[in-house]
Amino acid sequence: MNPDRLQRRILDWYRASARDLPWRRPPGSSAPVDPYRIWLSEVMLQQTTVAHATPYFHAFLGRWPTVTALADAEDSEVMAAWAGLGYYARARNLLACARAVRDRFQGRFPETEAGLLGLPGVGPYTAAAVAAIAFGEPANVVDGNVERVISRLYAVQAPLPAARPQLRELAAGLVVAEAPADWAQALMDLGATVCRPRSPACGQCPAAGDCAAEASGDPGAWPRKAPRGARPARTGVAFVLRQAGRIAVVQRPPRGLLGGMLGLPSTDWTEAGPDPAAITDAAPAALAWRDAGAVEHVFTHFSLTLTVLSAEGGAPGLEWLPETSAGDLPSVFLKAVRRAQGMSGAE
């Protein structure tokens, strides 16, 4: 492999084929970049695709056009706007970071990778991405796309995730100091559009001829992956209490899964499942609860079967949400509401 030739070919390819993304400046441009837009897009993209994240990105910028505006927002508003983008812990970290930038740095992001790493919720990848793309620091930006590109270029035999230190070291050796923003985004685009997880388009790749995985005849065999264990299965009970077009809701604890979000009253979600006493204790009111069936939901680390119990009536001390706003609930609870509504419609 000739590193200089490889870098030149990848950068030429990127400058001719770069994706048009709303948070990105054109390749080779020296126009200023708003680090808020880069940071916001990178946080959103950690668990979803560009196509899915883009409308959320526009919506966030429309409501909170600066990091200070986001820092001043109510937690509940940001959590609701985040629904559908993955773990709500990321939304909590988003707010914590925005408020740190407002309070500690007068609304201006630190301009170095080391400084960015000092912000709450900012890990090595996000710090490197913002430093390279927004501030032109030759940082080593390695996401899942870049891992795949590097693992194929060098035919790294160690499986993920154990291979990550080696992949980072190899990627660091290719960073282009004169064009760090273009280089970081070029590798991301290469992995997203050409060096795809399945059916890589080697015939369109600027690294063709320098890629060890291509030379093997089976580039899709990289990156190597360790066998995955079975996803644990948990069960629980959710309560859909309805009264006059409203649904009883609770605010979940600030930490943990779906932390800080509005949800349905429910038992804990455990592999053993709740016992009758736990179901009675978790019920928001002593009413005639009817079994509405069950819903299935898959989280990253476990699958959930949620039995839905439905009733109509009221109880003191409950918070209520209009049924027409049920779409604001996390999807697992929306499924439960829809299940209860379907049961009621059949009666």
N, C-alpha and C positions, 0 to 999 in steps of 0.2 A: 504493500500500500504506500502510495505517495501522499503524505498528509497535505502538503501545499496544493497539489493538484486537486485532491478531494475537496478541500475547503473552497477553492475557487469554483469548482463545478457546482457545488451545493449552493453557494451564494449566487452564482449566475442563474441557476434554476429558480431560486427563491425570488429574485428580483424580476423574473419574467412570469412567475406563476403564483405569487403570494395570494393567499385568500384575502378577500375584502371583508375585514371585520370592523365593527363599529368602534372598538377601543384601540385600533391600530393605526399608526401613521404609515404612509406608503414606504416601501423599501427604499433605502438610500436617502430618505428625506432627513433633513436636519431640523425640521420644524419641532417646536417644543411639544412634549408629551405630558399630559396631565397624569401624575402618578396615581391619583385617586381612581381614574378609569382603569388603569392597568391593575391595580390592587383589587378593585371590585370585581373585575372580570376573572382574575385568577382564582379568587375565592369561590366564585360561582361555578367555575369550570372544574373544581376539584372532584365533583361527584356527578357531573352530567355532561352533555354534549354541547357544542357550540350552538346548534340549532335550537336546543331546548333552553339554553341560558340566555340567548340574545333578547327575547322579549322581556325577560326579567331585568336584564341590564338596562334596557330603555326605560322600563317602568321605574326602576330605582333612580336613575338619573333625572327622570321627570319629576319625581317627588323630592329627591334629595340630591341636588346638582353638585354639591361640594361635600367634602368629608366633614366639615363643620355642621352642615345641615343634617347629615346623617347622624352625627354625634348628638345633636339636639332632639332627635326624634324619640317618641315614646317606644319603649321596648315592645309593647303589644302590637304597634303598627308595623314595626320592622319584622316581627315574627310572622304576622299575617301575610306580609308581602313576600316573605321567604317561602311560604308553603309551596311544596312541589320541587324544591331545590335540594332536598336531601336533609342530612342531620341538622336539627335546629341548634345544636351546639355551635355550628359554624356561624349561624346568625348571631348568637350571643357573643362569639368571639369577634364578629364583624363590628358590633357595637362597642365592645371593649376596646378594640383597636382604634376605631374612629374617635372615641373619647380620649384615649391616650394621645393621639395626634393633636386633638384640640387643646387639651389641658397642658401637655408637656412640651409641645412643639409649635404652639400658636397656629395650629391648623396646617402646618407644612410637614410633609413626610420627611423623615431622615433620608439623606441622599446616598447612603452607603449600605452595602449588604449587612455589615456588622450593626449599623444603627437600626436598620429595619428589623433585624432579628431580636432586638430588644423590645419590640412592640408585642402586646398580648395577642396570642392567636396566630402570630406570623411564624411559620416554620421555615426550614432551610430552602425549600423549593420556592415558596412565595417571595421570600426575601431576595433570593437570587434573581427571580424573574423581574421583580420591580426594579432592582438595582440595574440590571442589564438593559431592560426595555425602556424604562423611564429616565434613567440617569446615565446610561452609557458605561457602566462599570463592567469590566470583563469577568462577569460572574459565571459560574458553572451551573447552568440551568438544566436540571434533569427531572422530567416528568415521565409518565408511563410511555408516551410516544418516543421520547428520547431514549429511554431504556431499551425499547424494542429496536430502534435504529442501531444503537451502539452494540447491542448483543448480536445483531446480524452482521454488522460490519466486521466484527472480530470473531464471530462464531464462538461466543463465550459458553463454555460447557457447564459452568455452575448454574444450578437452577435458581429462579427467583423464589423467595426474596433474598436468599443467601448471597446471590451474585451482586447485590446492589452496591456494596463498597467498591468492587472491581469495576462495575459499569461507570460509577462516578469518576473513578480515577482515569479510566480510558477517555471518558467524555471531556474531562479537564484538559487532557493533552491536545484536544482539537479546538478549544475555544479561540476564536479570532479576536484578538485584542483591538484591532482597528475598526471592527464593526460588530460589537457585542450584541446590540439589539437585533440586527439582521440575522446574525448567526443563531441566536437563541430561538428566534421565531422560525428560521429556516428548518432547523431540526424538528421543531414541533409540527410544522406543516408537512414535512417529509413523512413523518410517522403517521399523521392523520390522513393523508391523501394518497400516498404511494406505498410506503412501507407499512401497509395495513396489517392488522392482526391475522386476518385470513386473506388468502389470495393476493399476496403482495404483487404490485405491478412493476416487476423488476425491469421490464422493457422500457419503462418511462422514468427510471430512477437515475439521477445524476451520479450516483455512486456505483453504477454498474461497472464491473471490471475491477473495482476495489473492494468488493464485498465478499467476505469469506463464506457467508451463508448462501449467497447466490451461487458461488463456485461449487458448493456442495451438491447443488441440484435440488435441494429441499429447503428453501429459505423459511417456509412456514413452520419449520420445526424449532425455530428460535422465536423468542427466548425460551430456554428450558424452564419447566415449571415443576416444582415439587408436588407430589400427590396431595390433593385437598381432602381433609376430613369431612365427614357428613355434617351438615348444618343442624344444630340442635333444634328440637321442636318444643315450643312452649304453648301453654293454654291459659285461658283466663275467661272472665265474665265481664261484659260491659252492660251498663244499664241505660236504656233509652227511656227517659221519663218525659212525657209530653203533656202540655197543658195550654190550651187556647193558642195553638199555632207556635208554641215555643218549646224548646228542648232544654232540660236541665244540664248544665255544664259545670266543670270544675277547672281550676287552674292547676296544672301539674307542677310538681316541685321544680325549682329553678335548675337543678342539676339532674343529669341522667337523660335517658331516652325521651325525646319530645319535651325536654325541659322548658318550663315557662310557658308552654302552650295551653290554650283551652282544649279540654278533652271531655269525654264522657266519664262519669263515675265508673270505676272498674276495680276489680280485684287486682292483686299483683299477678304478673305473668311469669309462671314458673313451669319447669319441666314436669313437676309432679301434679300441677293443677291445683285449683283451690278446693278446700273441703267445704261442706255445707255451712259451718260456722263462719268461715271467711267470707262466703257469699252473703250471708245475712249481715255481717258487720259492714261490708262494703256497699250494701244497698242504700241509696240516698233517702229512702222513705220506706215505711212498713206498709206496702201496698200489695195488691194482687198481681204479682209479676207473671207475665206469660212468656213462654219460650218462643222466640222468633226465629230460631235456627242459629246457624253459625256462619262466620265469615273467615276467610283465610287471608293472611297478609305475610309477605316475606320481607324481613329486614336484612341488612347485610350479614349479620352474625347469627340470626336464628329465624325460624318460621313460627308463625303464631296462628293458632286457632282460637277464635274469640266467640264464645257463646253469647248470644244477644238476648237479654231479657227486657221486655217492654211493658210499660204501664202508663196509665193516664192519671193525673192528679197533681197535687201540689204538696209542698212541704216548706217549712220555714228555713231561712238561711241559705237557700240555693241561689245560684246565679243562672240566668236564663238567656238563651240565644234564640232569635227567630228561626223557625225551621227553614225559611228562605235563605238564611245565611249559613246553613250547614256546610256549604262548600268551603267555608273558611276554616273548618276543622281539619286536622291532619287526616290523611287519606284512610288510615285504618279505622278511625272513628266515623268518617263519612260513610264507609262501607257498612258499619253497624247501623247507622241511622237509616240508610237506604234499605237495609234488611228489615228493620222494624216497620218502616213505611210500607214496604211491600206486603208484610204480614197484615197490617191494618187494612190495606186496600183489598185484601182477599177475604176479609171478614164480612 
